Amino acid sequence: MDVDRLQRLASAVRTGGKGSMRRKKKVAHKTVSASDSKLQNCLKRMQVNAVNGIQEVNIFQGDNVIQFANPKVQASALANTTVVSGPSQTKALQDILPGVFNQLGPENIANLKKMAEQYSQEESG
């Protein structure tokens, strides 16, 4: 091979100037944990505290419900923030309806009755 070409290739793998050690392998940096640590730092600044004793969290979105079983719940009254994390499942409202009545307040039960009336009118009409 050509000596000039070998010198160009050798200079491409140097980390510093002349006489410095050559890089043996390329290091791939992982940024996955960086985003999680940024989130945790932000939550610490907001003074979010863990809330114990919660077995299930349901988030209602129209006809779908996002259901968390045994979630990690953190809340801050000062920042008006609640953080729910853990494994979740998206289910239809009809699938979990009987078990959710004891979790609903009076205004939500009224909304549920309106939704049921609309649903029955759509099926009959």
C-alpha positions as a Markdown table, in Angstrom:
| # | Residue | x | y | z |
|---|---|---|---|---|
| 1 | Met | 0.0 | 0.0 | 0.0 |
| 2 | Asp | 0.9 | 3.6 | -0.4 |
| 3 | Val | 2.7 | 5.1 | 2.7 |
| 4 | Asp | 0.8 | 8.5 | 2.3 |
| 5 | Arg | -2.5 | 6.7 | 2.3 |
| 6 | Leu | -1.6 | 4.7 | 5.4 |
| 7 | Gln | -0.6 | 7.9 | 7.3 |
| 8 | Arg | -3.9 | 9.6 | 6.4 |
| 9 | Leu | -5.8 | 6.6 | 7.7 |
| 10 | Ala | -3.7 | 6.5 | 10.9 |
| 11 | Ser | -4.3 | 10.2 | 11.5 |
| 12 | Ala | -8.0 | 9.8 | 11.2 |
| 13 | Val | -8.2 | 7.5 | 14.3 |
| 14 | Arg | -6.1 | 9.6 | 16.6 |
| 15 | Thr | -7.9 | 11.4 | 19.5 |
| 16 | Gly | -5.3 | 14.0 | 20.0 |
| 17 | Gly | -2.3 | 15.4 | 18.3 |
| 18 | Lys | 1.0 | 13.8 | 17.1 |
| 19 | Gly | 2.2 | 11.2 | 19.6 |
| 20 | Ser | -1.1 | 10.6 | 21.3 |
| 21 | Met | -2.6 | 7.2 | 21.8 |
| 22 | Arg | -5.0 | 5.9 | 19.2 |
| 23 | Arg | -8.6 | 5.2 | 19.9 |
| 24 | Lys | -9.2 | 1.5 | 20.1 |
| 25 | Lys | -13.0 | 1.5 | 19.7 |
| 26 | Lys | -15.8 | 3.9 | 19.2 |
| 27 | Val | -17.9 | 4.5 | 22.3 |
| 28 | Ala | -21.7 | 4.7 | 21.8 |
| 29 | His | -23.3 | 7.0 | 24.3 |
| 30 | Lys | -26.6 | 6.0 | 25.8 |
| 31 | Thr | -29.1 | 8.8 | 26.4 |
| 32 | Val | -32.1 | 6.8 | 27.6 |
| 33 | Ser | -31.4 | 7.2 | 31.3 |
| 34 | Ala | -30.6 | 10.9 | 30.7 |
| 35 | Ser | -34.2 | 11.8 | 29.9 |
| 36 | Asp | -35.5 | 9.8 | 33.0 |
| 37 | Ser | -33.0 | 11.6 | 35.3 |
| 38 | Lys | -34.1 | 15.0 | 33.8 |
| 39 | Leu | -37.7 | 14.1 | 34.6 |
| 40 | Gln | -36.8 | 13.1 | 38.2 |
| 41 | Asn | -34.8 | 16.3 | 38.7 |
| 42 | Cys | -37.8 | 18.4 | 37.4 |
| 43 | Leu | -40.1 | 16.6 | 39.8 |
| 44 | Lys | -37.8 | 17.2 | 42.7 |
| 45 | Arg | -37.8 | 20.9 | 41.9 |
| 46 | Met | -41.6 | 20.9 | 42.0 |
| 47 | Gln | -41.5 | 19.2 | 45.4 |
| 48 | Val | -43.5 | 16.2 | 44.3 |
| 49 | Asn | -44.0 | 13.6 | 47.0 |
| 50 | Ala | -45.1 | 9.9 | 46.7 |
| 51 | Val | -48.7 | 9.0 | 47.5 |
| 52 | Asn | -49.0 | 5.5 | 49.1 |
| 53 | Gly | -51.9 | 3.1 | 49.2 |
| 54 | Ile | -53.3 | 3.6 | 45.6 |
| 55 | Gln | -54.1 | 0.3 | 44.0 |
| 56 | Glu | -55.6 | 1.5 | 40.7 |
| 57 | Val | -55.8 | 4.6 | 38.6 |
| 58 | Asn | -58.3 | 5.1 | 35.8 |
| 59 | Ile | -58.0 | 8.0 | 33.3 |
| 60 | Phe | -61.1 | 8.5 | 31.2 |
| 61 | Gln | -60.8 | 9.7 | 27.6 |
| 62 | Gly | -64.1 | 9.7 | 25.9 |
| 63 | Asp | -65.1 | 6.0 | 25.3 |
| 64 | Asn | -61.6 | 4.7 | 26.3 |
| 65 | Val | -60.1 | 4.3 | 29.7 |
| 66 | Ile | -56.4 | 4.1 | 30.5 |
| 67 | Gln | -56.1 | 1.8 | 33.5 |
| 68 | Phe | -53.0 | 1.6 | 35.7 |
| 69 | Ala | -52.8 | -1.4 | 38.1 |
| 70 | Asn | -50.6 | -0.8 | 41.2 |
| 71 | Pro | -49.1 | 2.5 | 39.9 |
| 72 | Lys | -46.5 | 4.8 | 41.4 |
| 73 | Val | -48.4 | 8.0 | 42.1 |
| 74 | Gln | -46.6 | 11.3 | 43.0 |
| 75 | Ala | -48.4 | 14.6 | 43.7 |
| 76 | Ser | -47.6 | 18.2 | 44.5 |
| 77 | Ala | -50.4 | 20.5 | 45.8 |
| 78 | Leu | -48.2 | 23.6 | 45.3 |
| 79 | Ala | -47.6 | 22.9 | 41.6 |
| 80 | Asn | -51.1 | 21.4 | 41.0 |
| 81 | Thr | -49.4 | 18.3 | 39.5 |
| 82 | Thr | -50.0 | 14.6 | 39.7 |
| 83 | Val | -47.7 | 12.0 | 38.2 |
| 84 | Val | -48.9 | 8.5 | 37.5 |
| 85 | Ser | -46.3 | 6.0 | 36.3 |
| 86 | Gly | -46.3 | 2.2 | 35.7 |
| 87 | Pro | -47.7 | -0.4 | 33.3 |
| 88 | Ser | -51.0 | 0.7 | 31.7 |
| 89 | Gln | -53.7 | -0.8 | 29.6 |
| 90 | Thr | -56.2 | 1.0 | 27.3 |
| 91 | Lys | -59.7 | -0.5 | 27.6 |
| 92 | Ala | -63.1 | 0.4 | 26.4 |
| 93 | Leu | -65.4 | 2.1 | 28.9 |
| 94 | Gln | -68.0 | -0.7 | 28.6 |
| 95 | Asp | -65.4 | -3.4 | 29.7 |
| 96 | Ile | -64.7 | -1.8 | 33.1 |
| 97 | Leu | -68.0 | -0.1 | 33.7 |
| 98 | Pro | -69.4 | -2.3 | 36.6 |
| 99 | Gly | -66.3 | -2.1 | 38.7 |
| 100 | Val | -65.9 | 1.7 | 38.3 |
| 101 | Phe | -69.1 | 3.0 | 39.9 |
| 102 | Asn | -67.7 | 3.2 | 43.4 |
| 103 | Gln | -64.8 | 5.4 | 42.1 |
| 104 | Leu | -67.1 | 8.0 | 40.4 |
| 105 | Gly | -68.3 | 11.1 | 42.1 |
| 106 | Pro | -71.9 | 12.5 | 41.8 |
| 107 | Glu | -71.1 | 14.8 | 38.8 |
| 108 | Asn | -69.4 | 11.9 | 36.9 |
| 109 | Ile | -72.4 | 9.6 | 37.5 |
| 110 | Ala | -74.6 | 12.3 | 35.9 |
| 111 | Asn | -72.2 | 12.6 | 32.9 |
| 112 | Leu | -72.2 | 8.8 | 32.6 |
| 113 | Lys | -76.1 | 8.8 | 32.5 |
| 114 | Lys | -76.0 | 11.3 | 29.7 |
| 115 | Met | -73.5 | 9.2 | 27.8 |
| 116 | Ala | -75.7 | 6.2 | 28.2 |
| 117 | Glu | -78.7 | 8.1 | 27.0 |
| 118 | Gln | -76.8 | 9.3 | 23.9 |
| 119 | Tyr | -75.5 | 5.8 | 23.3 |
| 120 | Ser | -79.0 | 4.3 | 23.4 |
| 121 | Gln | -80.4 | 7.0 | 21.1 |
| 122 | Glu | -77.7 | 6.3 | 18.6 |
| 123 | Glu | -78.4 | 2.6 | 18.6 |
| 124 | Ser | -82.2 | 3.1 | 18.2 |
| 125 | Gly | -82.0 | 5.9 | 15.7 |
